[in-house]
Amino acid sequence: MPFLDSSPVRLHYRVDGPPGAPALVLSHSLGADLGMWESQVSLLAREHRVVRYDARGHGASPVASAPFGVGHLGRDVLDLLDGLGIGRASFCGLSMGGLVGQWLGLHAPGRVDRLVLCNTGARIGTAAGWDARIEAVARDGMASIADAAIGRWFTPAFVAAAPGEVERLRRTIAATAPAGYAACCAALRDADLTAEVSRIAAPTLVIAGSEDQATPPADGRFLADRIPGARYLELPAAHLSNVEAAGRFTAAVREFLG
């Protein structure tokens, strides 16, 4: 398993696709890992050098000292690109990954070709909700929130239709380090880019899920309405639209990236 060791945080990553192809970074949701993108990689890697990574405290990336913010998560991506010798890349992030993408579009515009912001918002959730989740994880561990996370991630119809995929992702949630999960919850709690997203200049595609309760379509439309020239796509899915509506999601991203 390759790791980036030159960063302040040791990041686990994977690269697929032709070495000389345009780079594309995929950034996962809170509680997931780089395996969240399995449905997309084989097709996206036909035209791109696809870089996936485990965010701090997720998957095989160890927990960083807390607290940290979305800016730290964004700088982790820049460190990863530097370590791989990549000057510019397109970026596709979902939920937490989408906030990281917004930060990069605002603070590192010279490194971003195109942005795909999926099932995300300029501000996600409420402080009270994040604090309650942090307390639950500290008290009862990750297994205690796994079922609730699955309920946010997928519609009941998808849970019934794809039990194997759902169980794989449930295990990912349960295996996430509680300290890493809680620290990222705090970073999301404290992130609010609502007053800034209109300054994003990169060509942007916003993808929302019509059944997403965590980041409802209104959150996606807010981004698309304020980012100049942004496109908006709503898919019949809950929070992990890249899994629940994988075919349409992947096709839309490929078409947008050109």
PLY file of the C-alpha trace (Angstrom):
ply
format ascii 1.0
element vertex 258
property float x
property float y
property float z
element edge 257
property int vertex1
property int vertex2
end_header
0.00 0.00 0.00
1.58 3.34 -0.99
1.76 6.12 1.58
2.72 9.76 1.34
5.27 10.30 4.09
6.44 13.82 3.26
3.20 15.38 4.53
2.52 16.31 8.18
-0.03 13.49 7.97
0.78 10.04 6.59
-1.75 9.49 3.81
-2.65 6.19 2.20
-3.39 6.59 -1.50
-3.83 4.69 -4.74
-3.22 5.71 -8.35
-4.92 4.15 -11.39
-4.74 5.03 -15.06
-2.09 6.13 -17.57
0.85 8.02 -16.02
0.70 10.79 -18.63
-3.06 11.34 -18.49
-4.69 14.39 -16.87
-4.90 13.91 -13.13
-8.17 13.49 -11.24
-8.39 13.35 -7.44
-11.30 11.53 -5.78
-12.11 12.50 -2.19
-14.51 10.40 -0.11
-17.26 11.06 2.41
-16.94 11.14 6.18
-16.82 7.56 7.47
-15.80 6.07 4.12
-12.42 5.43 2.52
-10.91 5.34 -0.96
-12.85 2.12 -1.69
-16.00 4.25 -1.91
-15.04 5.01 -5.51
-14.78 1.43 -6.79
-17.77 1.87 -9.12
-16.09 4.82 -10.85
-12.41 3.99 -11.11
-12.30 1.56 -14.02
-14.07 3.98 -16.36
-12.52 7.22 -15.11
-9.04 5.69 -15.34
-9.45 5.23 -19.09
-8.88 8.95 -19.63
-7.35 10.11 -16.34
-4.63 9.40 -13.84
-7.01 8.77 -10.95
-5.67 9.52 -7.46
-7.69 8.23 -4.50
-6.70 8.66 -0.88
-7.88 7.94 2.66
-8.52 11.18 4.54
-6.99 11.71 7.97
-8.19 9.08 10.43
-9.99 7.06 7.74
-9.06 3.79 6.08
-5.33 3.19 6.36
-4.41 6.83 7.03
-3.60 7.27 10.71
-5.35 9.73 12.97
-3.74 13.17 13.03
-3.55 15.24 16.15
-6.74 17.23 16.57
-8.21 19.73 16.25
-7.89 20.49 12.56
-10.11 22.14 10.00
-11.17 21.78 6.39
-8.14 23.86 5.43
-5.86 21.15 6.82
-7.75 18.52 4.82
-7.28 20.65 1.72
-3.57 21.07 2.33
-3.30 17.29 2.64
-4.48 17.08 -0.98
-1.92 19.67 -2.08
0.82 17.74 -0.27
-0.30 14.56 -2.01
-0.22 16.24 -5.42
3.24 17.63 -4.67
4.45 14.20 -3.58
3.21 12.67 -6.83
4.67 15.47 -8.96
1.23 16.66 -10.12
0.92 20.39 -10.73
-2.77 20.60 -11.59
-5.65 18.18 -11.27
-9.39 18.01 -11.53
-11.07 17.20 -8.24
-14.21 15.21 -7.42
-15.29 15.19 -3.79
-18.43 13.92 -2.08
-19.82 15.32 1.18
-16.72 16.01 3.31
-14.70 15.63 0.11
-16.92 18.23 -1.54
-16.11 20.77 1.18
-12.43 20.02 0.62
-12.99 20.68 -3.09
-14.59 24.03 -2.35
-11.64 24.98 -0.15
-9.21 24.05 -2.92
-11.18 26.05 -5.47
-10.99 29.07 -3.18
-7.47 28.77 -1.79
-5.52 26.90 -4.49
-7.19 27.88 -7.78
-3.97 27.41 -9.70
-3.94 23.71 -8.81
-7.54 22.95 -9.86
-8.67 22.30 -13.44
-12.31 21.28 -12.90
-14.40 20.68 -9.79
-17.12 18.10 -9.20
-18.90 18.81 -5.92
-21.18 15.92 -4.93
-23.79 15.62 -2.18
-22.24 18.48 -0.30
-22.87 22.02 0.82
-21.08 25.23 1.66
-22.11 24.40 5.22
-23.17 20.88 6.23
-25.45 20.15 9.15
-25.66 22.00 12.46
-23.22 22.44 15.32
-25.60 20.68 17.69
-25.92 17.71 15.34
-22.17 17.33 14.93
-21.57 17.65 18.67
-24.15 14.95 19.35
-22.45 12.61 16.89
-19.02 13.31 18.39
-20.38 12.50 21.84
-22.03 9.28 20.62
-18.81 8.02 19.05
-16.77 8.88 22.14
-19.28 7.13 24.40
-20.31 4.08 22.38
-17.85 3.68 19.49
-18.33 3.59 15.75
-20.61 0.55 15.67
-23.23 2.62 17.49
-23.63 5.02 14.56
-23.19 2.59 11.65
-26.88 1.90 11.09
-27.74 5.61 11.22
-24.99 6.33 8.70
-26.31 3.68 6.32
-29.75 5.27 6.68
-28.32 8.60 5.57
-26.18 7.15 2.81
-28.81 5.06 0.98
-32.52 4.87 0.32
-34.39 1.87 1.78
-34.89 0.56 -1.76
-31.14 0.46 -2.40
-30.46 -1.18 0.97
-32.89 -3.95 0.01
-31.59 -4.27 -3.56
-27.83 -4.27 -2.86
-27.24 -5.87 0.56
-23.67 -6.90 -0.24
-22.55 -3.40 -1.20
-24.36 -1.90 1.77
-22.75 -4.37 4.18
-19.28 -3.64 2.74
-19.75 0.06 3.43
-21.24 -0.62 6.86
-18.03 -2.47 7.74
-16.00 0.50 6.50
-17.88 2.84 8.83
-17.51 0.50 11.80
-13.75 0.14 11.16
-13.09 3.88 11.02
-10.99 5.15 13.91
-13.32 6.91 16.39
-10.80 9.68 17.04
-10.34 10.32 13.32
-14.07 10.32 12.69
-14.75 12.68 15.58
-12.00 15.07 14.53
-13.42 15.24 11.01
-16.90 15.79 12.47
-15.48 18.80 14.31
-13.86 20.09 11.11
-17.20 19.86 9.31
-19.00 21.48 12.24
-16.69 24.48 12.04
-16.65 24.85 8.24
-18.83 27.53 6.65
-17.98 28.64 3.11
-21.37 30.19 2.30
-19.98 33.70 1.95
-17.04 32.60 -0.19
-18.17 30.04 -2.79
-19.09 32.71 -5.33
-15.35 33.29 -5.75
-14.73 29.77 -7.10
-13.58 30.20 -10.68
-12.96 26.60 -11.80
-15.56 25.03 -14.11
-17.83 23.21 -11.67
-20.39 20.42 -11.77
-22.64 20.09 -8.72
-24.31 16.70 -8.17
-27.11 16.22 -5.63
-29.31 13.31 -4.58
-33.06 13.82 -4.67
-33.44 11.69 -1.51
-30.40 13.04 0.33
-31.32 14.09 3.86
-27.74 14.91 4.94
-27.06 17.45 2.18
-30.45 18.03 0.53
-30.82 19.21 -3.08
-31.26 22.77 -1.78
-27.63 22.67 -0.61
-26.49 21.65 -4.08
-28.63 24.28 -5.79
-27.15 26.91 -3.45
-23.68 26.03 -4.72
-24.72 25.86 -8.37
-26.51 29.20 -8.16
-23.52 30.98 -6.65
-20.52 29.44 -8.41
-20.26 31.25 -11.75
-21.24 29.01 -14.66
-21.73 25.90 -12.51
-23.84 23.03 -13.81
-26.34 21.20 -11.59
-27.39 17.56 -11.77
-29.84 15.82 -9.44
-29.80 12.02 -9.30
-32.37 9.60 -7.81
-30.28 8.69 -4.77
-29.59 9.47 -1.14
-26.20 10.68 0.14
-23.76 8.36 -1.65
-25.06 9.06 -5.14
-21.86 7.68 -6.68
-22.82 4.26 -5.28
-26.61 4.31 -5.51
-26.76 5.88 -8.99
-23.31 4.73 -10.09
-23.93 4.52 -13.84
-25.46 7.96 -14.25
-22.99 9.49 -11.81
-19.94 8.15 -13.63
-21.30 9.09 -17.05
-21.97 12.66 -15.90
-18.49 13.05 -14.43
-16.82 11.66 -17.54
-18.83 13.95 -19.80
-18.06 17.00 -17.64
-14.34 16.26 -17.48
-14.35 15.87 -21.24
0 1
1 2
2 3
3 4
4 5
5 6
6 7
7 8
8 9
9 10
10 11
11 12
12 13
13 14
14 15
15 16
16 17
17 18
18 19
19 20
20 21
21 22
22 23
23 24
24 25
25 26
26 27
27 28
28 29
29 30
30 31
31 32
32 33
33 34
34 35
35 36
36 37
37 38
38 39
39 40
40 41
41 42
42 43
43 44
44 45
45 46
46 47
47 48
48 49
49 50
50 51
51 52
52 53
53 54
54 55
55 56
56 57
57 58
58 59
59 60
60 61
61 62
62 63
63 64
64 65
65 66
66 67
67 68
68 69
69 70
70 71
71 72
72 73
73 74
74 75
75 76
76 77
77 78
78 79
79 80
80 81
81 82
82 83
83 84
84 85
85 86
86 87
87 88
88 89
89 90
90 91
91 92
92 93
93 94
94 95
95 96
96 97
97 98
98 99
99 100
100 101
101 102
102 103
103 104
104 105
105 106
106 107
107 108
108 109
109 110
110 111
111 112
112 113
113 114
114 115
115 116
116 117
117 118
118 119
119 120
120 121
121 122
122 123
123 124
124 125
125 126
126 127
127 128
128 129
129 130
130 131
131 132
132 133
133 134
134 135
135 136
136 137
137 138
138 139
139 140
140 141
141 142
142 143
143 144
144 145
145 146
146 147
147 148
148 149
149 150
150 151
151 152
152 153
153 154
154 155
155 156
156 157
157 158
158 159
159 160
160 161
161 162
162 163
163 164
164 165
165 166
166 167
167 168
168 169
169 170
170 171
171 172
172 173
173 174
174 175
175 176
176 177
177 178
178 179
179 180
180 181
181 182
182 183
183 184
184 185
185 186
186 187
187 188
188 189
189 190
190 191
191 192
192 193
193 194
194 195
195 196
196 197
197 198
198 199
199 200
200 201
201 202
202 203
203 204
204 205
205 206
206 207
207 208
208 209
209 210
210 211
211 212
212 213
213 214
214 215
215 216
216 217
217 218
218 219
219 220
220 221
221 222
222 223
223 224
224 225
225 226
226 227
227 228
228 229
229 230
230 231
231 232
232 233
233 234
234 235
235 236
236 237
237 238
238 239
239 240
240 241
241 242
242 243
243 244
244 245
245 246
246 247
247 248
248 249
249 250
250 251
251 252
252 253
253 254
254 255
255 256
256 257
